[in-house]
Amino acid sequence: MIKTDFEDYKLILNNNGNYGGFNGIFKKDELLLKIKDYENISKAKGIILDIQINEKMPLSVISKITSTLHDMLDINTDLIFGSCTNSDLRYDEILCKILISGL
């Protein structure tokens, strides 16, 4: 489990520019598509990605999501991610919250 905290949000929100993001419950492929289709995400200066999965879902799913996002970003973009398990989610569900700054 990796938790995000207030200092992480302060770092990301300190960037100039517009803010955006989304949250919701997704299947893996839906979430990957939402990330890829998010307008101007490659121009972000900072991103917090908070993911919750069912304890039976493979951790490789988190790796796939974070690596897909990372590959879209500038090398200087701050990417902070947190993850934990959530027994209220079904096996194939991902609760994702993403905050994007500096757009």
C-alpha positions in Angstrom: 0.0 0.0 0.0 1.3 3.4 -1.0 -0.6 6.4 0.4 -0.7 9.9 -0.9 -0.8 12.7 1.6 -1.3 16.5 2.0 2.3 17.2 1.0 1.9 15.4 -2.3 -1.2 17.5 -3.1 0.7 20.7 -2.2 3.5 19.8 -4.6 1.1 19.0 -7.5 -1.2 22.0 -6.8 1.8 24.4 -6.7 2.1 24.2 -10.5 0.9 27.2 -12.6 -1.8 26.7 -15.2 -5.1 25.0 -15.3 -6.2 21.9 -13.3 -8.2 18.9 -14.4 -8.8 15.3 -13.6 -11.4 12.6 -13.1 -12.5 9.9 -10.7 -14.7 6.9 -10.9 -14.8 3.1 -11.1 -13.4 1.6 -14.3 -12.4 -1.7 -15.8 -8.7 -1.8 -16.7 -9.2 -1.2 -20.4 -11.7 1.6 -19.8 -9.3 3.4 -17.5 -6.3 3.1 -19.9 -8.5 4.5 -22.7 -9.7 7.4 -20.4 -6.0 8.2 -19.6 -4.9 8.1 -23.2 -7.9 10.2 -24.4 -7.5 12.9 -21.7 -6.9 16.2 -23.6 -3.4 17.7 -23.1 -2.4 15.2 -20.4 1.1 15.1 -22.0 1.5 18.8 -21.2 0.8 18.4 -17.4 3.4 19.6 -15.0 2.1 17.4 -12.1 -0.2 14.4 -11.6 -1.5 12.5 -8.6 -2.8 9.1 -9.5 -4.6 7.3 -6.7 -5.7 3.7 -7.5 -7.7 1.2 -5.4 -8.1 -2.4 -6.5 -9.7 -5.6 -5.2 -7.1 -7.6 -3.3 -7.4 -10.4 -5.8 -6.5 -8.3 -8.8 -2.9 -8.7 -9.9 -0.5 -5.9 -9.1 0.6 -6.0 -12.7 -2.6 -4.0 -13.5 -1.3 -1.1 -11.4 2.1 -1.4 -13.1 0.4 -1.3 -16.6 -1.6 1.8 -15.7 1.3 3.8 -14.2 3.7 2.9 -17.0 1.1 3.9 -19.7 0.7 7.2 -18.0 4.4 7.7 -17.4 5.2 7.0 -21.1 2.8 9.9 -22.1 4.4 12.5 -19.9 7.3 14.9 -20.2 10.4 13.8 -18.3 10.0 16.8 -16.0 6.4 16.1 -15.0 5.9 15.2 -11.3 4.0 11.9 -11.1 2.9 10.8 -7.7 0.9 7.6 -7.2 -0.8 5.9 -4.4 -2.5 2.5 -4.3 -4.3 0.3 -1.9 -6.8 -2.5 -1.8 -10.5 -2.1 -1.4 -12.6 -5.2 -0.6 -15.8 -3.4 -1.7 -14.6 -3.4 -5.4 -15.3 -6.4 -7.6 -12.4 -8.4 -8.9 -12.3 -6.5 -12.3 -12.9 -2.9 -10.9 -10.5 -0.1 -10.3 -11.3 3.0 -8.3 -9.2 5.7 -9.8 -8.8 9.4 -8.8 -6.5 11.5 -10.9 -5.6 15.2 -10.4 -3.7 16.9 -13.2 -2.0 20.3 -12.8 -0.1 22.8 -14.9 -2.2 22.3 -18.1 
